[in-house]
Amino acid sequence: MQDLPNLFLIGPMGAGKSTIGRLLAGELSRPFYDSDHAIQDRCGADIPWIFDVEGEPGFRQREIQMIDELTQLAEVVVATGGGAVLREENRRVLRERGTVIYLMTTVEQQLKRTAKDRNRPLLQCANREQVLNDMFAARDPLYRATSDITVRTDRRSPRAVVNEILRRVHRLIDPLDAVSAPQKKVSP
């Protein structure tokens, strides 16, 4: 695709941002970055440790700096942490520097996908479902306001999600070409 902008994936934990981001980057022959992993690499510590030592405010400050750096790169795919949209600075640079894709999923899917994950400090509590519902209520409006495209990931293969993202981004770039482009025939 010509003139394809940077692609930034936002959405709740367990939506598939890292998996889909890697596939999308591979499809486009672009570098992939996960902002949480980049923070861990830079700090030499995992996210739970950063939360323990610096608290959520300390982590969010590191996140602002990392997202600012990653969004300044050219021709990249970046997956952000689920809470990245909580800070206006992040929402602004994401919108200004690329196409933002909201990977939407249900709390039910989040519970299944994060059931055994111990690296999510905000889910280390007795009532994970309530925490996820509260986060969805607070963050969904921010995801929607920040994104150019919303794609559901529930009960879909990562490959199907990537294909939908590519189609929809292409339509954003050239709506007329997307309408007139011949469709590929699929063999049974």
C-alpha contacts under 8 A as a table, 3 or more apart, distances in Angstrom:
res1	aa1	res2	aa2	distance
1	M	4	L	5.94
1	M	170	H	7.31
3	D	173	I	7.89
4	L	75	E	7.62
4	L	170	H	7.87
4	L	173	I	7.47
5	P	75	E	6.50
5	P	98	G	5.36
5	P	99	T	6.30
6	N	71	T	7.73
6	N	74	A	6.62
6	N	75	E	5.14
6	N	76	V	5.16
6	N	77	V	6.02
6	N	78	V	7.97
6	N	97	R	6.97
6	N	98	G	4.55
6	N	99	T	6.15
7	L	76	V	6.48
7	L	77	V	4.81
7	L	78	V	6.38
7	L	98	G	5.71
7	L	99	T	5.04
7	L	100	V	6.04
7	L	101	I	7.22
8	F	77	V	5.86
8	F	78	V	4.83
8	F	79	A	5.94
8	F	80	T	7.32
8	F	94	L	6.89
8	F	98	G	6.71
8	F	99	T	6.12
8	F	100	V	4.76
8	F	101	I	6.05
9	L	17	K	6.02
9	L	21	G	7.13
9	L	77	V	7.69
9	L	78	V	6.12
9	L	79	A	4.68
9	L	80	T	6.15
9	L	100	V	6.00
9	L	101	I	4.94
9	L	102	Y	6.04
9	L	103	L	6.81
10	I	17	K	6.98
10	I	79	A	6.44
10	I	80	T	5.61
10	I	81	G	7.18
10	I	82	G	6.63
10	I	84	A	7.80
10	I	85	V	7.80
10	I	100	V	7.06
10	I	101	I	6.11
10	I	102	Y	4.92
10	I	103	L	6.17
10	I	143	Y	6.86
10	I	147	S	7.87
11	G	15	A	6.32
11	G	17	K	7.27
11	G	80	T	7.91
11	G	81	G	7.71
11	G	82	G	5.42
11	G	102	Y	5.34
11	G	103	L	5.08
11	G	104	M	6.02
11	G	143	Y	6.47
12	P	15	A	5.69
12	P	81	G	7.68
12	P	82	G	4.45
12	P	83	G	7.44
12	P	103	L	7.68
12	P	104	M	7.26
12	P	105	T	7.47
12	P	110	Q	7.96
12	P	136	F	7.48
13	M	16	G	7.61
13	M	81	G	7.23
13	M	82	G	5.22
13	M	110	Q	6.76
13	M	114	T	7.78
14	G	17	K	7.59
14	G	105	T	7.85
14	G	109	Q	7.38
14	G	110	Q	4.89
14	G	111	L	7.91
14	G	113	R	5.47
14	G	114	T	6.06
15	A	103	L	5.95
15	A	104	M	6.28
15	A	105	T	5.49
15	A	109	Q	7.90
15	A	110	Q	6.76
15	A	153	T	6.47
15	A	154	D	7.96
16	G	19	T	5.37
16	G	20	I	5.76
16	G	21	G	7.99
16	G	103	L	7.37
16	G	153	T	7.31
16	G	158	P	7.63
17	K	20	I	5.34
17	K	21	G	5.59
17	K	79	A	5.54
17	K	80	T	7.54
17	K	103	L	6.93
18	S	21	G	4.98
18	S	22	R	6.12
18	S	34	D	6.51
18	S	79	A	5.91
19	T	22	R	5.38
19	T	23	L	6.46
19	T	158	P	7.08
20	I	23	L	5.13
20	I	24	L	5.96
20	I	158	P	5.55
20	I	159	R	7.55
20	I	161	V	7.30
20	I	162	V	6.39
21	G	24	L	5.05
21	G	25	A	6.00
21	G	32	F	6.68
21	G	77	V	6.37
21	G	78	V	6.83
21	G	79	A	6.16
22	R	25	A	5.18
22	R	26	G	6.11
22	R	32	F	5.96
23	L	26	G	5.05
23	L	27	E	6.12
23	L	158	P	7.67
23	L	159	R	7.33
23	L	162	V	7.03
24	L	27	E	5.08
24	L	28	L	6.28
24	L	77	V	7.43
24	L	162	V	5.75
25	A	28	L	5.11
25	A	29	S	5.75
25	A	30	R	4.85
25	A	31	P	6.03
25	A	32	F	5.59
25	A	76	V	7.35
25	A	77	V	5.77
26	G	29	S	4.91
26	G	30	R	6.35
26	G	31	P	7.85
27	E	30	R	7.87
30	R	75	E	6.32
30	R	76	V	5.58
30	R	77	V	6.85
31	P	75	E	7.52
31	P	76	V	5.27
31	P	77	V	6.38
32	F	76	V	6.05
32	F	77	V	4.89
32	F	78	V	5.83
32	F	79	A	7.91
33	Y	37	H	7.77
33	Y	38	A	7.10
33	Y	70	L	7.56
33	Y	76	V	7.58
33	Y	77	V	6.37
33	Y	78	V	4.77
33	Y	79	A	6.31
34	D	37	H	5.32
34	D	38	A	6.13
34	D	78	V	5.69
34	D	79	A	4.69
34	D	80	T	6.07
34	D	81	G	7.84
35	S	38	A	4.99
35	S	39	I	6.18
35	S	63	E	7.20
35	S	66	M	6.46
35	S	67	I	6.49
35	S	70	L	7.66
35	S	78	V	7.01
35	S	79	A	6.19
35	S	80	T	5.14
35	S	81	G	6.46
36	D	39	I	5.14
36	D	40	Q	6.31
36	D	47	I	7.46
36	D	63	E	7.56
36	D	80	T	6.85
36	D	81	G	5.92
37	H	40	Q	4.99
37	H	41	D	6.08
38	A	41	D	5.04
38	A	42	R	6.14
38	A	66	M	7.35
39	I	42	R	5.18
39	I	43	C	6.09
39	I	62	R	7.01
39	I	63	E	7.06
39	I	66	M	6.72
40	Q	43	C	5.17
40	Q	44	G	5.61
40	Q	45	A	5.28
40	Q	46	D	5.23
40	Q	47	I	6.48
41	D	44	G	5.22
41	D	45	A	7.18
43	C	46	D	7.93
45	A	49	W	6.32
45	A	50	I	6.76
46	D	49	W	5.47
46	D	50	I	6.45
46	D	119	N	7.83
47	I	50	I	5.05
47	I	51	F	6.18
47	I	59	F	7.92
47	I	119	N	6.80
47	I	120	R	7.54
47	I	121	P	7.53
48	P	51	F	5.06
48	P	52	D	6.12
48	P	119	N	6.03
48	P	120	R	6.77
48	P	121	P	5.41
49	W	52	D	4.96
49	W	53	V	6.12
50	I	53	V	5.25
50	I	54	E	5.60
50	I	55	G	6.87
50	I	58	G	7.67
50	I	59	F	6.32
51	F	54	E	5.40
51	F	55	G	4.29
51	F	56	E	5.44
51	F	58	G	7.42
51	F	59	F	6.26
51	F	121	P	7.07
52	D	55	G	5.63
54	E	57	P	7.07
54	E	58	G	4.75
54	E	59	F	6.55
55	G	58	G	5.49
55	G	59	F	6.49
56	E	59	F	5.06
56	E	60	R	6.05
57	P	60	R	5.08
57	P	61	Q	6.27
58	G	61	Q	5.24
58	G	62	R	6.50
59	F	62	R	5.16
59	F	63	E	6.17
60	R	63	E	4.81
60	R	64	I	6.22
60	R	84	A	7.56
61	Q	64	I	5.18
61	Q	65	Q	6.56
62	R	65	Q	5.26
62	R	66	M	6.24
63	E	66	M	5.10
63	E	67	I	6.01
63	E	84	A	7.04
64	I	67	I	5.34
64	I	68	D	6.11
64	I	84	A	7.73
64	I	87	R	7.70
64	I	89	E	6.95
64	I	90	N	6.06
65	Q	68	D	5.18
65	Q	69	E	6.34
66	M	69	E	5.09
66	M	70	L	6.10
67	I	70	L	5.11
67	I	71	T	5.89
67	I	80	T	7.63
67	I	90	N	6.66
67	I	93	V	7.98
68	D	71	T	5.49
68	D	72	Q	6.52
68	D	90	N	7.26
68	D	93	V	6.72
69	E	72	Q	5.44
69	E	73	L	7.12
70	L	73	L	5.54
70	L	78	V	7.30
71	T	74	A	7.81
71	T	78	V	7.72
71	T	93	V	7.02
71	T	94	L	6.76
71	T	97	R	6.17
71	T	98	G	7.69
72	Q	97	R	7.13
73	L	76	V	6.63
80	T	84	A	6.25
81	G	84	A	5.41
82	G	85	V	7.37
83	G	86	L	5.57
83	G	139	R	7.64
84	A	87	R	6.37
84	A	90	N	6.34
84	A	91	R	7.70
85	V	88	E	6.93
85	V	90	N	6.12
85	V	91	R	5.52
85	V	139	R	7.27
85	V	142	L	6.20
85	V	143	Y	6.63
85	V	146	T	7.74
86	L	90	N	7.81
86	L	91	R	7.89
86	L	139	R	7.18
86	L	142	L	7.37
87	R	90	N	5.49
87	R	91	R	6.58
88	E	91	R	5.03
88	E	92	R	6.04
89	E	92	R	5.24
89	E	93	V	6.34
90	N	93	V	5.39
90	N	94	L	6.05
91	R	94	L	5.30
91	R	95	R	6.20
91	R	146	T	5.93
92	R	95	R	5.30
92	R	96	E	6.12
92	R	146	T	7.96
93	V	96	E	5.04
93	V	97	R	5.84
94	L	97	R	5.52
94	L	98	G	6.21
94	L	99	T	7.60
94	L	100	V	6.62
94	L	146	T	7.68
95	R	98	G	6.08
95	R	99	T	6.75
95	R	100	V	6.48
95	R	146	T	6.36
95	R	147	S	7.35
99	T	147	S	7.47
99	T	148	D	6.15
99	T	149	I	7.98
99	T	169	V	7.82
100	V	146	T	6.95
100	V	147	S	4.65
100	V	148	D	5.26
100	V	149	I	6.57
101	I	147	S	5.43
101	I	148	D	6.05
101	I	149	I	4.87
101	I	150	T	5.77
101	I	151	V	7.16
101	I	165	I	7.83
102	Y	143	Y	6.19
102	Y	144	R	7.07
102	Y	147	S	5.68
102	Y	148	D	7.77
102	Y	149	I	6.14
102	Y	150	T	4.61
102	Y	151	V	6.15
103	L	150	T	6.11
103	L	151	V	5.14
103	L	152	R	5.83
103	L	153	T	6.29
104	M	150	T	6.72
104	M	151	V	5.94
104	M	152	R	4.68
104	M	153	T	6.03
104	M	154	D	7.78
105	T	109	Q	6.44
105	T	110	Q	7.03
105	T	152	R	5.89
105	T	153	T	5.62
105	T	154	D	5.46
106	T	109	Q	5.27
106	T	110	Q	6.34
106	T	154	D	6.95
107	V	110	Q	4.87
107	V	111	L	6.12
107	V	129	E	7.12
107	V	132	L	6.22
107	V	133	N	6.50
107	V	136	F	7.77
108	E	111	L	5.24
108	E	112	K	6.51
109	Q	112	K	5.12
109	Q	113	R	6.07
109	Q	154	D	6.60
110	Q	113	R	5.11
110	Q	114	T	5.91
110	Q	132	L	7.83
111	L	114	T	5.40
111	L	115	A	5.66
111	L	128	R	7.61
111	L	129	E	6.89
112	K	115	A	5.35
113	R	116	K	7.92
114	T	117	D	5.11
117	D	120	R	6.66
118	R	121	P	7.45
118	R	124	Q	7.37
120	R	123	L	5.60
120	R	124	Q	6.92
121	P	124	Q	5.43
122	L	125	C	7.48
122	L	131	V	7.80
123	L	128	R	5.61
123	L	131	V	7.07
123	L	132	L	7.99
124	Q	128	R	7.51
125	C	128	R	6.10
127	N	130	Q	5.52
127	N	131	V	6.54
128	R	131	V	5.10
128	R	132	L	6.16
129	E	132	L	5.12
129	E	133	N	6.11
130	Q	133	N	5.03
130	Q	134	D	6.08
131	V	134	D	5.13
131	V	135	M	6.12
132	L	135	M	5.04
132	L	136	F	6.03
133	N	136	F	5.07
133	N	137	A	6.23
134	D	137	A	5.18
134	D	138	A	6.34
135	M	138	A	5.17
135	M	139	R	5.78
135	M	140	D	7.99
136	F	139	R	5.20
136	F	140	D	5.34
137	A	140	D	5.94
137	A	141	P	7.60
138	A	141	P	6.88
138	A	142	L	7.64
139	R	142	L	5.14
139	R	143	Y	6.17
140	D	143	Y	5.05
140	D	144	R	6.15
141	P	144	R	5.13
141	P	145	A	6.09
142	L	145	A	5.08
142	L	146	T	6.04
143	Y	146	T	5.26
143	Y	147	S	6.03
144	R	147	S	5.41
144	R	150	T	7.45
147	S	150	T	6.81
149	I	168	R	7.45
149	I	169	V	7.90
151	V	161	V	7.24
151	V	164	E	7.67
151	V	165	I	7.27
152	R	161	V	7.74
153	T	156	R	5.55
153	T	157	S	7.72
153	T	158	P	7.66
153	T	161	V	6.50
156	R	160	A	6.43
156	R	161	V	6.82
157	S	160	A	5.27
157	S	161	V	6.51
158	P	161	V	5.10
158	P	162	V	6.19
159	R	162	V	5.06
159	R	163	N	6.21
160	A	163	N	5.15
160	A	164	E	6.28
161	V	164	E	5.13
161	V	165	I	6.19
162	V	165	I	5.06
162	V	166	L	6.22
163	N	166	L	5.21
163	N	167	R	6.28
164	E	167	R	5.15
164	E	168	R	6.12
165	I	168	R	5.20
165	I	169	V	5.96
166	L	169	V	5.23
166	L	170	H	6.04
167	R	170	H	5.21
167	R	171	R	6.32
167	R	178	A	7.80
168	R	171	R	5.00
168	R	172	L	6.35
169	V	172	L	5.04
169	V	173	I	6.39
170	H	173	I	5.16
170	H	174	D	6.15
170	H	175	P	7.46
170	H	178	A	6.62
171	R	174	D	5.21
171	R	175	P	4.46
171	R	176	L	7.66
171	R	177	D	7.44
171	R	178	A	5.20
171	R	179	V	7.90
172	L	175	P	5.90
174	D	177	D	5.41
174	D	178	A	6.35
175	P	178	A	5.23
175	P	179	V	6.43
176	L	179	V	5.24
176	L	180	S	6.27
177	D	180	S	5.17
177	D	181	A	5.61
178	A	181	A	5.33
